[in-house]
Amino acid sequence: MAFHIVLYQPEIPANTGNVVRTCSVTDTHLHLIHPLGFSVEDKQLKRAGLDYWHEVPISHYDSYEDFLSKKGEGRLFFIETTGTGYYTDHDYQDGDYFVFGKETTGIPSDILEANKERVVRIPMRGGVRSLNLSNTVAIVLYEALRQARFPGFI
């Protein structure tokens, strides 16, 4: 069972570093859509990812279109506060991709509009903006892994 995490133009190095750690312990491929809001040599990024970097397959893309042209056959799910359904409403499958937007502006509206049947959200109380990106990645990824019965995990 293999899932994919896609970060669309992430801006905060510590969030991406934390996502690297999550991808490492779950054997998940990380996809980074540029431009990034930091250098991959950033000290905060490396510190947050600790010594997990070498264990994570990471692919870089110049744009969302570049990503679409190179990604595998898996389905795309977009995690956004504007989603009409919950992330728990779907049965996830081997090869699915979970797309997360940049911390300040999320996923562009044209991408969401073109994929509205697969835009999902994590429930939150009203009056708050959003969860932290790396926490959101962990919540959604672990739901997909739970559905798969944590294949190969101890």
Backbone hydrogen bonds in HBPLUS format (Angstrom, degrees):
<---DONOR---> <-ACCEPTOR-->    atom                        ^
c    i                          cat <-CA-CA->   ^        H-A-AA   ^      H-
h    n   atom  resd res      DA  || num        DHA   H-A  angle D-A-AA Bond
n    s   type  num  typ     dist DA aas  dist angle  dist       angle   num
A0095-GLY N   A0002-ALA O   2.66 MM  93  5.35 150.8  1.74 155.5 165.5     1
A0029-HIS N   A0003-PHE O   3.40 MM  26  6.73 151.5  2.49 161.2 155.4     2
A0004-HIS N   A0096-ASP O   2.98 MM  92  6.24 142.8  2.12 157.9 162.2     3
A0098-PHE N   A0004-HIS O   2.86 MM  94  6.16 156.0  1.92 152.1 158.4     4
A0005-ILE N   A0029-HIS O   2.93 MM  24  6.29 167.7  1.95 168.6 172.4     5
A0031-HIS N   A0005-ILE O   2.75 MM  26  6.06 152.5  1.83 161.1 168.7     6
A0006-VAL N   A0098-PHE O   2.81 MM  92  5.87 162.9  1.84 160.4 155.3     7
A0100-PHE N   A0006-VAL O   2.84 MM  94  6.13 159.5  1.89 164.6 169.9     8
A0007-LEU N   A0031-HIS O   2.85 MM  24  6.23 165.2  1.87 170.9 171.5     9
A0033-ILE N   A0007-LEU O   2.96 MM  26  6.17 177.2  1.96 164.2 163.5    10
A0008-TYR N   A0100-PHE O   2.80 MM  92  5.98 177.8  1.80 176.3 176.5    11
A0009-GLN N   A0033-ILE O   2.90 MM  24  5.32 143.5  2.03 134.6 146.1    12
A0037-GLY N   A0010-PRO O   2.82 MM  27  6.06 159.1  1.86 156.1 155.5    13
A0015-ASN N   A0012-ILE O   3.12 MM   3  5.58 125.1  2.43 110.1 122.9    14
A0016-THR N   A0012-ILE O   3.34 MM   4  6.75 162.4  2.38 156.3 160.6    15
A0017-GLY N   A0013-PRO O   2.91 MM   4  6.13 159.3  1.95 154.2 160.6    16
A0018-ASN N   A0014-ALA O   2.93 MM   4  6.14 154.2  2.00 145.7 152.1    17
A0019-VAL N   A0015-ASN O   2.93 MM   4  6.24 150.8  2.01 147.3 156.0    18
A0020-VAL N   A0016-THR O   2.92 MM   4  6.23 148.6  2.02 146.8 155.3    19
A0021-ARG N   A0017-GLY O   3.20 MM   4  6.59 152.4  2.28 144.1 150.2    20
A0022-THR N   A0018-ASN O   3.07 MM   4  6.43 158.7  2.12 148.4 153.8    21
A0023-CYS N   A0019-VAL O   2.81 MM   4  6.06 161.9  1.85 155.4 160.5    22
A0024-SER N   A0020-VAL O   2.87 MM   4  6.06 148.9  1.97 146.9 155.8    23
A0025-VAL N   A0021-ARG O   3.11 MM   4  6.42 164.3  2.13 155.9 157.4    24
A0027-ASP N   A0023-CYS O   2.93 MM   4  5.69 106.0  2.49 140.0 152.8    25
A0028-THR N   A0023-CYS O   2.92 MM   5  4.59 169.0  1.94 136.9 140.6    26
A0027-ASP N   A0024-SER O   3.42 MM   3  5.27 165.6  2.44 100.6 104.8    27
A0030-LEU N   A0057-PRO O   2.91 MM  27  6.21 169.5  1.92 170.7 171.2    28
A0059-SER N   A0030-LEU O   2.91 MM  29  6.42 155.1  1.97 154.3 162.3    29
A0032-LEU N   A0059-SER O   2.81 MM  27  6.18 166.7  1.83 167.2 171.5    30
A0061-TYR N   A0032-LEU O   2.94 MM  29  6.25 145.6  2.06 164.2 163.5    31
A0034-HIS N   A0061-TYR O   2.83 MM  27  5.92 172.8  1.84 160.6 163.1    32
A0042-ASP N   A0039-SER O   2.96 MM   3  5.21 165.5  1.98 115.3 117.7    33
A0046-LYS N   A0042-ASP O   3.07 MM   4  6.36 165.1  2.09 152.6 156.1    34
A0047-ARG N   A0043-LYS O   2.82 MM   4  5.96 159.1  1.87 149.9 156.4    35
A0048-ALA N   A0044-GLN O   2.96 MM   4  6.05 163.5  1.99 146.8 151.0    36
A0049-GLY N   A0045-LEU O   3.13 MM   4  6.31 149.1  2.23 144.2 152.6    37
A0050-LEU N   A0046-LYS O   2.95 MM   4  5.94 112.5  2.42 136.1 152.5    38
A0050-LEU N   A0047-ARG O   3.14 MM   3  4.94 148.3  2.24  96.4 106.1    39
A0052-TYR N   A0049-GLY O   3.02 MM   3  5.78 163.9  2.04 145.4 150.4    40
A0055-GLU N   A0052-TYR O   2.92 MM   3  5.46 153.3  1.99 119.2 127.8    41
A0056-VAL N   A0053-TRP O   3.32 MM   3  5.69 170.8  2.33 114.5 117.3    42
A0067-PHE N   A0063-SER O   3.03 MM   4  6.36 156.4  2.09 146.0 152.0    43
A0068-LEU N   A0064-TYR O   2.93 MM   4  6.27 163.0  1.96 153.5 157.3    44
A0069-SER N   A0065-GLU O   3.04 MM   4  6.25 151.4  2.12 145.4 152.7    45
A0070-LYS N   A0067-PHE O   3.05 MM   3  5.31 144.8  2.18 105.9 116.3    46
A0071-LYS N   A0067-PHE O   2.87 MM   4  5.83 134.2  2.09 159.6 171.6    47
A0097-TYR N   A0075-ARG O   2.71 MM  22  5.94 166.3  1.73 174.6 177.6    48
A0077-PHE N   A0097-TYR O   2.82 MM  20  6.08 143.1  1.95 150.5 162.5    49
A0099-VAL N   A0077-PHE O   2.72 MM  22  6.02 171.4  1.72 168.4 171.5    50
A0078-PHE N   A0118-ARG O   2.87 MM  40  6.15 170.2  1.88 157.9 161.3    51
A0120-VAL N   A0078-PHE O   2.79 MM  42  6.12 156.2  1.85 160.9 169.1    52
A0079-ILE N   A0099-VAL O   2.94 MM  20  6.10 173.6  1.94 171.3 170.9    53
A0080-GLU N   A0120-VAL O   2.86 MM  40  6.12 161.4  1.90 164.5 170.5    54
A0083-GLY N   A0080-GLU O   3.05 MM   3  5.55 167.4  2.06 121.8 123.3    55
A0121-ARG N   A0085-GLY O   2.87 MM  36  6.27 145.9  1.99 148.8 159.9    56
A0089-ASP N   A0086-TYR O   3.03 MM   3  5.41 166.3  2.05 116.4 119.5    57
A0087-TYR N   A0121-ARG O   2.96 MM  34  5.52 138.3  2.14 148.3 145.4    58
A0096-ASP N   A0093-GLN O   3.07 MM   3  5.78 154.0  2.14 148.6 146.0    59
A0106-GLY N   A0102-LYS O   2.83 MM   4  4.71 148.1  1.93 139.7 142.6    60
A0111-ILE N   A0108-PRO O   3.14 MM   3  5.58 127.9  2.42 108.7 120.7    61
A0112-LEU N   A0108-PRO O   3.18 MM   4  6.55 161.0  2.22 151.0 156.7    62
A0113-GLU N   A0109-SER O   2.83 MM   4  5.95 161.2  1.86 150.9 156.0    63
A0114-ALA N   A0110-ASP O   3.16 MM   4  6.21 152.6  2.24 136.7 143.1    64
A0115-ASN N   A0112-LEU O   3.08 MM   3  5.17 147.4  2.19 101.2 111.3    65
A0118-ARG N   A0115-ASN O   2.84 MM   3  5.72 166.9  1.86 135.1 139.6    66
A0119-VAL N   A0116-LYS O   3.46 MM   3  5.21 160.3  2.50 107.2 103.5    67
A0136-THR N   A0132-ASN O   2.94 MM   4  6.18 157.4  1.99 156.2 163.3    68
A0137-VAL N   A0133-LEU O   2.97 MM   4  6.27 160.1  2.01 156.9 161.7    69
A0138-ALA N   A0134-SER O   3.19 MM   4  6.37 163.2  2.22 141.5 145.4    70
A0139-ILE N   A0135-ASN O   2.96 MM   4  6.23 160.9  2.00 153.1 158.1    71
A0140-VAL N   A0136-THR O   3.09 MM   4  6.28 175.2  2.09 159.0 159.1    72
A0141-LEU N   A0137-VAL O   2.91 MM   4  5.94 168.4  1.93 157.2 161.0    73
A0142-TYR N   A0138-ALA O   2.98 MM   4  5.90 162.5  2.01 145.6 150.8    74
A0143-GLU N   A0139-ILE O   3.17 MM   4  6.37 139.5  2.35 138.1 148.4    75
A0143-GLU N   A0140-VAL O   3.18 MM   3  5.19 126.3  2.48  94.7 108.6    76
A0144-ALA N   A0140-VAL O   3.12 MM   4  6.49 159.3  2.17 152.0 156.7    77
A0145-LEU N   A0141-LEU O   2.92 MM   4  6.23 158.7  1.97 150.5 157.1    78
A0146-ARG N   A0142-TYR O   2.81 MM   4  5.86 147.8  1.92 136.5 145.4    79
A0147-GLN N   A0143-GLU O   2.98 MM   4  6.24 159.2  2.02 149.4 154.2    80
A0148-ALA N   A0144-ALA O   3.12 MM   4  6.41 141.7  2.28 138.0 148.5    81
A0150-PHE N   A0145-LEU O   2.81 MM   5  5.05 173.7  1.81 151.6 150.1    82
A0149-ARG N   A0146-ARG O   2.90 MM   3  4.84 156.0  1.96 104.2 111.0    83
A0153-PHE N   A0150-PHE O   3.18 MM   3  5.53 165.6  2.20 131.7 130.6    84
